[in-house]
Amino acid sequence: MIEPKRSLGQNFFVNENLAKKIVDTVLVENPELIVEIGPGHGYFSSLLQQGGKKLLLVEKDNTLAEGLLNHYPEQEVVNIDFLEWDFSQLEKFKGKKILFFGSLPYNISKRIISKVIESNFFNMSAYFIIQKEVAEKYTANTPDTTFLSLKTEIYATCKKLFDISPESFKPKPKVVSSFIMFTPQEKTFFQSKEEAENFENFLLQAYKQPRKKLQNNLKSYFPYEIGEKAKELLNLRPQHLTIEDYLFLFSKRAK
């Protein structure tokens, strides 16, 4: 077995029983295509392809990608950094049920998840293994919402399914991991990418100083007299508001 590369944040999964539990959870969705991000040696891939499932394996490491090509000749392997991938190989699967899955490098997991849930190919639940601390930021609710939980809620609802001990990986990471699910939002909050980005910047400003009240963090957005409801919300700290509260304030901002 090829040794994990620290430079790529590689921690290979080695818990066979838990891997089967994870794959059983994923396959219940009955996807028509599974996009596995960073499959490494194909530990999960061999289980995911059971029942004739079609896989698209996206692997940055050249040596591992070559091994996947040899080991899974019937599956498609894309040798590229997922963050640089343009999804072009997915065009032929438009309209199909596409499930994204991966045990993600901790240092880039948030960027990978953002790319997935903001894409047009995110049309069913996606499942990832990430750092527990980050998973809890995704699933935070009032009065402890985070920038990450609210930004994500524009595109998806998320649920932490269970934690995974360091012993399930080689080498053992210094932190606990979590298995987390992201499901596409049923409603569309914004009609354009530009509008969604403006809202994200609004949230970013709101959380710039999380211990301060929003009337301080967002004062540049409200240079004029506002209604009572907006005043009440701006008198709270960022983590006390729901996505609906922020959408309301966003609609009342100076444009």
Secondary structure, DSSP 8 states (H G I E B T S, - for coil): -----GGGT--EE--HHHHHHHHHHHHTT--SEEEEES-TTTTTHHHHTGGG--EEEE---HHHHHHHHHH-TTSEEE-S-GGG---GGGGGGTTS-EEEEEE--GGGHHHHHHHHHTSTT--S-EEEEEEHHHHHHHT--TTS--HHHHHHHTTEEEEEEEEE-GGGEES--SS-EEEEEEEE-SS-S-SSHHHHHHHHHHHHHHTSSTTS-HHHHTGGG--S---HHHHHHHTS-GGG--HHHHHHHHHHS--
